[in-house]
Amino acid sequence: MAIIWGVFGSPKAIVKLSMPLHLFLELMVFVLPAIALYSVDKPQLAWIYGISVLMNRLLMFVWKQ
C-alpha cells in the first residue's frame, strides 16, 4: 500500500491521478485502517483515527496543500 501511495497518491507522486481517482485512492488508503480497527473490536481507536484523518484532510483543503 505504501508503494501505491508513493507512486500515485503522494504530493510528489510520479503518476498524477485525476481528482476523482485521487480521492478514491485516499479513501482506500485512509478509510481501510479505520474499518480494520473497528472490525477487531477497537471502535474507539477507529473513531480517533477516522476523525484525525478527516481533520487532516480538511486542513489540507483549507491551506491548499
Backbone bond lengths (Angstrom), bond angles and torsions (degrees), N, CA, C in turn:
res aa  C-N    CA-C-N  psi(-1)  N-CA   C-N-CA  omega(-1)  CA-C   N-CA-C  phi
1 M - - - 1.438 - - 1.530 110.09 -
2 A 1.328 116.63 -35.79 1.463 120.18 179.33 1.530 111.10 -64.21
3 I 1.300 117.30 -38.97 1.468 120.72 178.96 1.519 110.47 -66.32
4 I 1.327 116.65 -43.69 1.464 120.69 178.69 1.526 109.89 -61.02
5 W 1.334 116.20 -43.53 1.466 119.12 179.02 1.525 110.86 -64.03
6 G 1.317 116.91 -42.45 1.459 120.59 -179.55 1.516 112.94 -63.13
7 V 1.307 116.91 -38.68 1.466 120.92 -177.29 1.528 111.86 -80.10
8 F 1.333 117.48 -39.47 1.461 120.26 -171.93 1.533 115.94 -111.98
9 G 1.327 118.89 -27.25 1.453 119.33 -168.55 1.506 117.18 -112.10
10 S 1.300 117.88 -23.78 1.462 120.06 -174.80 1.529 110.92 -69.26
11 P 1.315 116.96 161.42 1.468 119.77 178.97 1.536 113.22 -59.08
12 K 1.314 117.50 -30.52 1.470 120.81 179.01 1.535 110.80 -105.48
13 A 1.318 117.10 35.85 1.462 122.85 -176.46 1.525 111.23 -62.49
14 I 1.316 114.54 145.13 1.459 121.42 177.70 1.527 110.06 -69.19
15 V 1.336 115.97 -42.73 1.461 122.28 -179.24 1.530 107.86 -108.85
16 K 1.311 117.18 118.98 1.459 121.55 179.62 1.535 109.25 -86.34
17 L 1.320 115.90 127.99 1.457 121.63 178.35 1.523 110.15 -96.37
18 S 1.337 115.43 156.45 1.462 119.12 172.82 1.524 107.97 -67.20
19 M 1.319 117.10 161.07 1.459 121.16 -176.01 1.535 112.69 -57.40
20 P 1.340 120.05 -45.40 1.471 118.01 179.12 1.532 113.00 -61.79
21 L 1.321 117.31 -40.83 1.462 120.07 178.80 1.524 111.06 -68.20
22 H 1.313 116.67 -38.09 1.468 120.49 178.95 1.526 110.28 -64.79
23 L 1.327 117.53 -42.62 1.461 120.46 177.98 1.526 111.33 -65.08
24 F 1.332 117.10 -37.70 1.462 120.76 176.26 1.523 110.52 -62.95
25 L 1.326 117.25 -43.96 1.463 121.06 178.12 1.525 110.60 -62.77
26 E 1.322 117.48 -43.30 1.465 120.63 176.66 1.524 110.50 -59.61
27 L 1.303 116.17 -42.28 1.450 120.36 179.00 1.528 110.40 -59.52
28 M 1.306 117.25 -45.90 1.468 121.20 -179.88 1.532 111.52 -64.99
29 V 1.309 116.37 -44.21 1.466 120.56 -175.14 1.528 111.86 -71.14
30 F 1.320 117.57 -37.38 1.452 119.94 -172.65 1.527 114.66 -102.60
31 V 1.319 118.54 -19.71 1.462 120.28 179.53 1.527 111.21 -90.56
32 L 1.309 117.23 -34.51 1.474 119.47 -179.61 1.529 113.32 -57.27
33 P 1.333 119.95 -40.35 1.478 118.10 176.04 1.527 113.16 -62.24
34 A 1.324 117.43 -36.76 1.470 119.85 177.90 1.524 110.15 -65.54
35 I 1.319 116.71 -41.33 1.465 120.52 177.36 1.525 110.29 -64.23
36 A 1.317 116.46 -40.94 1.467 120.12 179.11 1.530 110.96 -63.47
37 L 1.322 117.04 -43.41 1.466 119.88 177.88 1.522 110.99 -61.49
38 Y 1.309 116.38 -43.49 1.458 119.98 179.73 1.527 111.48 -64.02
39 S 1.325 116.29 -38.87 1.467 120.17 -177.35 1.531 113.11 -71.04
40 V 1.335 118.26 -21.22 1.470 120.65 176.55 1.526 111.06 -99.13
41 D 1.332 114.49 26.36 1.458 122.22 173.85 1.531 112.85 64.41
42 K 1.316 115.82 41.84 1.471 122.35 174.82 1.533 109.02 -125.19
43 P 1.340 117.69 60.21 1.472 119.38 -174.67 1.524 113.92 -64.26
44 Q 1.331 117.55 -33.21 1.465 118.99 179.59 1.524 110.90 -65.17
45 L 1.327 116.72 -43.64 1.464 119.73 177.69 1.523 111.02 -65.47
46 A 1.326 116.43 -37.19 1.463 120.15 178.35 1.524 110.56 -61.65
47 W 1.331 117.17 -44.05 1.463 120.97 178.36 1.519 111.78 -65.12
48 I 1.314 117.00 -44.17 1.467 120.56 179.34 1.521 110.22 -60.67
49 Y 1.318 116.29 -46.88 1.458 120.89 179.09 1.532 110.66 -62.47
50 G 1.322 116.51 -47.53 1.462 120.52 -178.23 1.511 112.66 -60.99
51 I 1.324 117.13 -43.99 1.467 120.66 178.57 1.523 110.58 -65.50
52 S 1.314 117.29 -38.36 1.473 120.78 177.86 1.524 110.87 -62.79
53 V 1.318 116.59 -42.18 1.471 120.65 178.63 1.520 110.28 -64.06
54 L 1.323 117.13 -45.01 1.467 120.30 179.38 1.527 112.04 -62.80
55 M 1.313 116.96 -42.94 1.471 120.24 178.64 1.526 110.74 -63.70
56 N 1.321 116.70 -41.72 1.462 120.66 178.60 1.524 110.58 -61.12
57 R 1.336 116.56 -45.50 1.465 120.76 -178.96 1.529 110.27 -65.20
58 L 1.318 117.25 -40.14 1.455 121.17 178.44 1.525 111.17 -62.81
59 L 1.326 116.38 -45.26 1.469 119.62 179.09 1.520 111.59 -66.60
60 M 1.322 117.80 -36.38 1.463 119.92 175.73 1.530 110.52 -61.58
61 F 1.336 117.22 -40.10 1.453 120.88 178.23 1.524 110.91 -65.96
62 V 1.331 117.30 -46.10 1.464 121.47 -178.24 1.525 110.79 -63.02
63 W 1.327 116.57 -41.16 1.468 120.84 -178.41 1.524 113.41 -89.18
64 K 1.335 116.35 7.61 1.478 123.68 177.29 1.517 112.47 53.47
65 Q 1.301 115.15 50.94 1.481 120.01 178.61 1.498 110.34 -105.06
